[in-house]
């Protein structure tokens, strides 16, 4: 794959795996994220394996920073062929303490209930996940117009299919990412730009590790619930996303595929609980 690939959130567990895999296939990989040191570590791994990568620190919510990164990427690697919108995440201010509301909870000040959800926290989650997909797409999709083999790949979530308890802001934001993926696919279809999304099931990342395991490494009660609802009975491994990634990024393999959100979830979305 002789392509220039731009990846946001490239320092994360999943997107760094994406970067390393695409570089191994011959892509020039532009790594975008907020923490330069983390991106440099990914670049070092790629280059040690014989691949080509560059580090472009930028916040996906900063249009000026994205534009500056874009100009540097074009000088280094040429126009963007594949954009992977991987930046995202949750905010504790957009979560509730309990899975279900019980009358009287609102009187307990130490509890985060639906009624005390922080508006700024809710906005932060939507900004990072949805606007953090919108702004890079506005910046980099312009490179793709009139050029063959270009595509956009968004990162959605199981939350988009079935909202998880306690995280209403994140669930709603990822549902918006899936909807936006379909909208973009239709909007750009005549322009030859395919737009799809991957919806990972449960993978252990830097962001969720503390929710899934306690300080001693023992699975939490939430982990036990997740695995009971996952027919394969385990968390996914980052490398298990790579086949779907490669398929969607390569027009010779998925040239007639656009507007889809592909679950990679060990059966979670198929299981009714019975």
ABEGO torsion letter per residue (X at the ends): XBBBBBBBGAABAAAAAAAAAAAAAGBBBBBBBABAAAAAAAAAAAAAAGBBBBBBBBBAABAAAAAAAAAAAAAAAEBBABBBBABEEBBAAABBABABBBBGAAABAABBBAAABBAAAAAAAAAAAAAAAAAAAAAAAAAABGBBGBBBBBBBBAAAABBBBGBAAAAAAAAAAAAAAAAAAAAAAAAGBBBBBBBBBBBBBAAAAAAABBAAGBBBAAAAAAAAABAAGBBBBAAAAAAAAAAAABAAAAAABBGBBBBBAGGAAABAGX
